[in-house]
Amino acid sequence: MPSLQIPSDIAALVDYEKYAKQHLSEQAWAYIYGGSADEITARQNEQVYGQIKILNRVLTDVSQGHTQTHLLGDTFAHPIILAPVAYQKLAHQDGEVASAMAAEAQGGAFVLSTLSSTSLETVAKSGAGKKWFQLYFQNKREHTLDLVRRAEEAGYRGLMITVDAPINGLRNREQRAGFTLPPGVRAENCIHYQDSQSVEKGASAVFQGLMTSAPTWDDIEWISGETTLPVIIKGIINPLDAREAMDRNVAGIVVSNHGGRTLDTLPSPIDVLPAIRQVVGPDFPLLIDSGIRRGTDIFKALALGANAVMIGRPIFYGLATAGALGVAHILRLLRDELELTMALCGCSELSAISSRHLWHK
Ligand SMILES: Cc1cc2nc3c(=O)[nH]c(=O)nc-3n(C[C@H](O)[C@H](O)[C@H](O)COP(=O)(O)O)c2cc1C
């Protein structure tokens, strides 16, 4: 059982991993912690931040400092967003409701996955926080549209369309552990959308199977035309795709490799961020995720062109350790670390953070 208190020896996000591992089953841990194939990208996502060096500034007055930011027409106390992660009841019985409450308590944004283990309506009713809905295209357009209409009606303020996972990555760690969803945990939003696909004998289960209903840029145009919500595309790594997204007038992009869970050996988002910022210009909203574990990581991401960051796995670590309290504490830790980094670099607001605060050999 998760604790109702935060263990006293937790000082940083990394400390939550130890407790989460104790509270989760081996199978759930493999699903949550694992990456694709040999997990090269998943590992590198965290390590790469350590290779970027900060160039600090001294003797600057930051006594009016803050981390406030504006995104998609809303104001947030800090730029740390809870990423859409599926099946949060795997880690705690309160699942997505607990993490949405944590985001709200800390003045940040929350993104609900299509594959949430609590329905989007139930999460919406649980509090007044600013929530976005993450959309996975369904096999049938009518089902995709139904999800979007439900999210609009329930008061979600943005539509984050994930485009980098039309099929699951090679999850070898999960396969070895024999992970399946336990009883009581299922994709609550989609229970009425069951439609199976069949593949002719001899045909490819990938090309003629799963990928036949995978979305294309035409589908992005279609759904953007159907909704009044701002559309953010999640899962861009290639600057050419950033250009394609810009051409569709989307409201923002999440530079992401899905936490290293789709295609192994992709570069880390932070590596490609400067090139994507160059393509989209200075004012276009860019979010980044995959591997953010420290306030210094957030600072570096902002210095290289991001407007905000998202965290994925840490949500599960916080939930498994101490429920909503754990997730709220994770957000607070990251924000405190970001504030400390900003103060030691002479930045009193997020817009003051720039590549001049990074050391280039
Ligand atoms: C267990 C798990 C489930 C996830 N489920 C989804 C999902 O349903 N939709 C989605 O867009 N991304 C999903 N993601 C990816 C996250 O939104 C995010 O891109 C990634 O976790 C960021 O990397 P990080 O875990 O290193 O912070 C999932 C990630 C994990 C770890």
The ligand as a Tripos MOL2 file, in Angstrom:
@<TRIPOS>MOLECULE
LIG
   31    33     1     0     0
SMALL
NO_CHARGES

@<TRIPOS>ATOM
      1 C1          3.7120    3.9400  -18.4570 C.3       1 LIG1
      2 C2          3.5890    5.0210  -19.4990 C.ar      1 LIG1
      3 C3          2.3940    5.1780  -20.1700 C.ar      1 LIG1
      4 C4          2.2790    6.1730  -21.1490 C.ar      1 LIG1
      5 N1          1.0790    6.3710  -21.7720 N.ar      1 LIG1
      6 C5          0.9590    7.3550  -22.6930 C.ar      1 LIG1
      7 C6         -0.3080    7.6250  -23.2840 C.ar      1 LIG1
      8 O1         -1.2990    6.9870  -22.9850 O.2       1 LIG1
      9 N2         -0.3680    8.6240  -24.1980 N.ar      1 LIG1
     10 C7          0.7370    9.3650  -24.5620 C.ar      1 LIG1
     11 O2          0.6280   10.2720  -25.3970 O.2       1 LIG1
     12 N3          1.9310    9.1390  -23.9870 N.ar      1 LIG1
     13 C8          2.0720    8.1730  -23.0590 C.ar      1 LIG1
     14 N4          3.2680    7.9650  -22.4510 N.ar      1 LIG1
     15 C9          4.4110    8.8560  -22.7900 C.3       1 LIG1
     16 C10         4.4040   10.0940  -21.8930 C.3       1 LIG1
     17 O3          3.3430   10.9590  -22.1950 O.3       1 LIG1
     18 C11         5.6920   10.9020  -22.0340 C.3       1 LIG1
     19 O4          5.9030   11.2280  -23.3810 O.3       1 LIG1
     20 C12         6.9320   10.1930  -21.4850 C.3       1 LIG1
     21 O5          6.6210    9.4060  -20.3690 O.3       1 LIG1
     22 C13         7.9720   11.2320  -21.1040 C.3       1 LIG1
     23 O6          9.1560   10.6330  -20.6660 O.3       1 LIG1
     24 P1          9.5310   10.4040  -19.1230 P.3       1 LIG1
     25 O7          8.7240    9.2410  -18.6650 O.co2     1 LIG1
     26 O8         10.9910   10.1090  -19.1970 O.co2     1 LIG1
     27 O9          9.2080   11.6670  -18.3640 O.co2     1 LIG1
     28 C14         3.4020    7.0000  -21.4670 C.ar      1 LIG1
     29 C15         4.5880    6.8270  -20.7540 C.ar      1 LIG1
     30 C16         4.6880    5.8620  -19.7760 C.ar      1 LIG1
     31 C17         5.9730    5.7370  -19.0060 C.3       1 LIG1
@<TRIPOS>BOND
     1     1     2 1
     2     2     3 ar
     3     2    30 ar
     4     3     4 ar
     5     4     5 ar
     6     4    28 ar
     7     5     6 ar
     8     6     7 ar
     9     6    13 1
    10     7     8 2
    11     7     9 ar
    12     9    10 ar
    13    10    11 2
    14    10    12 ar
    15    12    13 ar
    16    13    14 ar
    17    14    15 1
    18    14    28 ar
    19    15    16 1
    20    16    17 1
    21    16    18 1
    22    18    19 1
    23    18    20 1
    24    20    21 1
    25    20    22 1
    26    22    23 1
    27    23    24 1
    28    24    25 2
    29    24    26 1
    30    24    27 1
    31    28    29 ar
    32    29    30 ar
    33    30    31 1
@<TRIPOS>SUBSTRUCTURE
     1 LIG1         1 GROUP 0 **** ****
